Amino acid sequence: MVPKSIFTKSTKVILAGSLVNFSLGIFYAWSVFANGLIKELGWSKSEAMFPYTLELLVFSIAMIFGGRFQDRFGPRRGIILSGCFTGLGLTLCALTATPLGIALSFGGIFGGAAAFGYSAVTPAVIKWFPPARRGLVTGIVIMSMGAAALVWAPVVNLLIGLVGVINAFLICGVLLFVLINFAALAISLPAKEELPFEKTEVSDESCESNWRATISQPSFRILWIMIGLSTGVGAMFIGHLVQIAELNYQVAWGYLLVSLFAASSALGRLAGGAMCDRIGYIGNLRINIFLMVVAMLFFLSGWGSPALIIATFLLGFSYGSMYSSFPIVIGSLFGLENFGINYGMLFTAIGLIGSLGPLAAAFLAELTNSYRPTFLLGLAASLTCFFLLTKLKKRLAVM
């Protein structure tokens, strides 16, 4: 029988990891900060969006280093570094309120530090649980970041209204420093005697693999392209939902679609983890790629506002659910010993491929004065993911 204290420790780690990811999810509220910079300081739209663009790029690259740090020194130290430097980054935004200063503070310091925290949470959590439950617990901690968009945006908006955008940066910096470092105190890895399960092998490739061996595997390269394409489709719509609603559907409430996308994404992250446990990651990926295809068809249907709402919900759900799948795939195929850097290497696809989605959508919309080409591009990317999943399934000989 497993001692009760083990369940207590594992629960603490889940709650602490969820708090870390929730805190780091403040970057989803950047559009609110940007609005304050434009209105209060007279920044241009491009000046206000550059720090966010830089943050996405730095975050995806820093995941490699954060993952390696976690593998070598453990998750608690990585999370403490994240808490200190994300807090510092937001504080420096208040002290260096120029386009260059905030780009370096938020895009550089915050983006890099956030990667150290995010890359440490999932390994810390899943090592407490047997393979049959790792999907669910991964979904729980990843869901908290998706749900953060629903909380941080109104909180930041309230702060800007009360004390101004500069002081809002300062207050949020202090909040992140306190919340993340407090959560780090509850983060630990299980000792051998605390593991309530035996380590099992799940596929021919599921040996403990260093990053060089990992990236040499065909299955990793397939996954890398899949995560890049799927997140690129999601990012393409996250950044343009308001404009899509106005230009293609002639409705003025597109801002509500952003909240709908965030809510369905959070739900998808939780459901996706649970589905990985029930039907496996291949089955979960298949369902969610199918939902992405259906979402694109609804966008293309011309059926008006109901189709827009349905498509946004389906895309948000599938986007979130796939986020829960990829950590499970990496842990299953390449082991947990070097999980941090292996997942970090996979995550670079988001920065190198996924970040092109919003730019492609903007270019096509300016060229054609419509988002219909964007819908077609999203459909093509989703169908490509279907093809890649078939290749992956054959590679792994999964029935």
Buried (B, 14 or more C-beta within 10 A) or exposed (E): EEEEEBEEBBEBBBBBBBBBBBBBBBBBBBBBBBBBBBEEBEBEEEBBBBBBBBBBBBBBBBBBBBBBBBBEEBBBBBBBBBBBBBBBBBBBBBEBBEBEBBBBBBBBBBBBBBBBBBBBBBBBBBBBBEBEBBBBBBBBBBBBBBBBBBBBBEBBBEBBEEEBBBEBBBBBBEBBBEBBBBBBEBBBBBEEEBBBEEEEEEBEBBEEBBBEBBBEBEBBBBBBBBBBBBBBBBBBBBBBBBBBBBBBBEBEEBEBBBBBBBBBBBBBBBBBBBBBBEEBBBBBBBBBBBBBBBBBBBBBBEEEEEBBBBBBBBBBBBBBBBBBBBBBBBBBBBBBEBBBBBBBBBBBBBBBBBBBBBBBBBEBBEEEEEBBBBBBBBBEBBBBBBEBBEBBBEBBEEE
